[in-house]
Amino acid sequence: MLFGGRSGEHEVSVRSAVSVAQGLAARHDVIPLLVDHDGGWWLQEGQAPAPTGGRAVFLVAAPGDGGALRARDRGDVLARPDVYFPVLHGTYGEDGTVQGLLELASVPYVGSGVAASAAAMDKELMKGLFAAAGVPQTRHVVLRRGDLARAEAVVADLGLPLFVKPANLGSSVGVSKVKDGASLRPALEQAFAYDRKVVVEAGVDAREIEISVLGNDGARASLPGEILPDREFYDYESKYSAESKTELRIPAPLPPAKIEELQQLGVRAFEAVDACGYARVDFLVEKKSGRVLVNEINTIPGFTSISMFPKLWEASGLAYADLLARLVELGRERHAERAALRTTYSK
């Protein structure tokens, strides 16, 4: 199990990994593999992930090595996982980079592939794919550092309030709500500290609804859940602080027709980025009109004990341990499909 990572979401990943390891341990031997803040890989003893420690290892990006983890100092094989389970949130983990390494090594792994991971991580690409698939979403613009002079025009076009987000990050890291023109520049600077691209979205008076999606081809959606943040918006502290008073309504109090609409849109968003395995799709449901807008898709959603993804499946009749077992099966299934494809040309 890969966890940690070179990301602003490193600590969240460690929390997720502890929960995932506990859930997997009933049916699988778990091999904790910490990726530190600098990108080093550390094979840990036992089945319980730890925030530090381990033996330095590397993975050879070649099918012939069978996914072996080798000691960095001597090169001898220390472990050979049957399936890799990335629990890496954010950059260098959820964005297709680790998936590319695992593809080169030709090993089974849980979750979406390279293209889907990259597209879902990059909000500009994600929103473009949503638009092409006819998935409704909020009005937005994407800015780069050279576009800072356009800040006032952005406010004039989208109105206030606005949400400013790094294009390639999650867990609300670097996200700001802007309620006046003077606050826009500081919000942009904060977001640019994490990414070279920033997404600016029009604020919507809406309920925050989430759906969990599970499967490869023919994926299905869970019951929806609703988030009631304990502050102005669902920021990092609201999500992860022990003092957070944020409420989760599972299932969300919605009429059957609206639930069906959300489930269908969740699967459409999943298919729009060509995701597989699992994902969480976040929605905004306008309070006045009831119009549903897809906010984003997360291909490696949070897996802590309080995370929405597993809670939604539990409410839909799939227990935590069974959910994790299914994810491993889906990873094996997708790997078998890839392995069966031809890589040479002949008539």
Summary of the structure (lengths in Angstrom):
residues: 347
radius of gyration: 20.3
end to end distance: 40.8
largest distance: 64.8
contacts: 1178
relative contact order: 0.14
helix: 35%
strand: 23%
